[in-house]
Every structure is written in C-alpha cells, then in structure tokens.
Amino acid sequence: HSHPLYVVWSDIKSRCYNKNNPSFRNYGARGIEIDRSWINNPQVFIEWCLGNGYKDGLEIDRIDNDGDYSPDNCRFVDHKTNSRNKRTNHYVTWNGTTKTVVEWSIETGINEATIRNRLKRGWDVEKALTTPPMFKKVVA
C-alpha cells in the first residue's frame, strides 16, 4: 500500500462512496462509480495505470465528467488539462471557437474575472473579449 497510485485509488473510492468526504457531492452523490474490476482490487487499478500513461506528476482524469472511473473513461493528464475538464468551467464561443474563460483570458490578455464580470453584466461575447480593460488611476 505504499505505491502513490494506491493513494489515488483510495481517494477515488472515498469521493465516490464515502458520504463524509467533502468531495462526495461532486462524485458519489452524482452517481459516479468505480469500475467493478477496480473497486475492490487496487492492484488491478495500479497495473492499469502503469500500462496506460501514468507518470509522476500526472493526474487521473475522467474524459466524460458524467462517466465513471473506468478503463475506457480515464486517462492521465497534467494539472492544467485536468483543470480545464471540469463541469464548473464556463465555456464561451466566439468566431466559431469554443474555449473556457481562462483560455480566452490567456489569449486576449484580459483578466479572467473581468471577462466573467462583463458577461454577467450582459456584454456580448465579442465586446467582452475585445474591449481593452479600463484602468483607474490611483491618486496618491
């Protein structure tokens, strides 16, 4: 049980089946489960991981966020990719391209909070993504 992937397996199992886990509401409460071949056999899970792209520094990611932890729905990705594959991401389409607000922020150089606030206030997407931010001068 000293393998780092044992901890990953244990954490997955806890958020899917332990109602006291703070993350349960985002996993088990939504019906997310663990593949039958993995649920009671961490060694099978660890062997799958080692044969399917696990490297130190990568995170397990469910390709379909509404799907289970299973061999056909899991992959290993870096943290940035994992963060962009969340249900809570806000996607915006502009000029036929759909990206997260974070990705548009990186591309446009406009702060992500500024883009979110503009959209919340009813700005159209083009205006929100192309209007340079207004900076208030601080008077000393």
N, C-alpha and C positions, 0 to 999 in steps of 0.2 A: 504493500500500500504506500510505498514511498515514491512511486512514479508521479511526476507532475500531472499526468493525464488522469490518474486516479482522483486527484482533487477536482479536475474538470468534470469528470463523470459524477462525482459526489455532489458538486454544486448544481449540475443539471438536474439530478434526481431530486434534490432538495427544492429547487424552484418549481418543479413540476408537481411534486406530491406532498410537500410539507406546507400545510396551511399557515404555519407560523413564520415561514420565510417571507421577508418583506417583498421579494420579487414574485411571490406566488400569484398575485393578482394579474401579473403580466404573462404568466405561463400556465400553470395548472388551472387557474380559475377560468382561463380562456380555452381550456381543453387541450393544451399542448401536452403531449405524452412522449415517452421514450420507446423506441423500437423494442419489440419483445426480445430480440436477440441480445440487446444491450442492458435491459433494465436490471437484471439480477446477476449480470456477469461482466464486471468491469474489465476483465482480461480480454474479452471479445471486443469491447469498445476500444480499449487501448491498442489492440492489434489492428483494428480497422483504421484508427487514427494514424498509426505509424505507416500503414500501407497506402494512405490516401492524403498525403500532403502535409501532415503535421510537422512543424519545425518550431524550435524555440522562438518565442516572440510572436507567434501567430495565435489567432483566436478562432474557436469554433463558431460557425455562422450557419443559421438556417436560411437556405436560399429563399424558401417561401415562409414568410414570417407567421403565417397561419398554420403552417405544417408542423409535423412532429420532428423530434430529434431522431433521425433515421439515416441509414447509409445513403439513400437516394436524395435526401434533402439537406445534407450537411456538407460543409467544405471548410477549409482553413484559409483565413484571410488576415491581412494586417488590421490594426485597430481602426485606421481611417476608413477602410472599406466596410468594416463591421458597423461603424457608427453611421454610415450612410444607408445601411439596410435596416432601418428601424421603422416601426409603424408610425411613430410620432413625427417623422420627418415631414416637412412642408414642401411639397413639390410645386414648382411654378413652370409653366410653359410660355416661352417667348420665342418668336420667329421659328416655330416648329420644333424647338428643342426643349425637353423637359429635364430640369435639374433641381436639386434641393436648394433651399435658400442659401445654405452655407456655400454650395458650389457657385451659385450666382454671385455671392459676395466676393469670393476669391477671384472670379473672372472680371467683375466690374470694379473692384476696389472700394465698393460701398459697404459699410459696416452691415453685418447681418441683422442686427437689431433695427437699424434704420430701414432696411428693406421690409422687415416684418411689420414695423410700425406704419410704414407707408401703405402697405397692402391692407392692414387692419383699418386704416382710416379711409379706405375706399379708392386709393390711387389705382389707375390701371397699371398693368404689369410693365408695359414699355416705359411709362413715366417713372415708375418706382425703380426700374433698373438703369435708367439713363440720366436721370436728373442728378447733377453733382450735389453732394451734401453741402448744406449751408453751415458754415462755422461761425459761431458767435464770438466776437472779440471780448476777451476778458480785460476789463479796465482795472488797472492796479490802483 
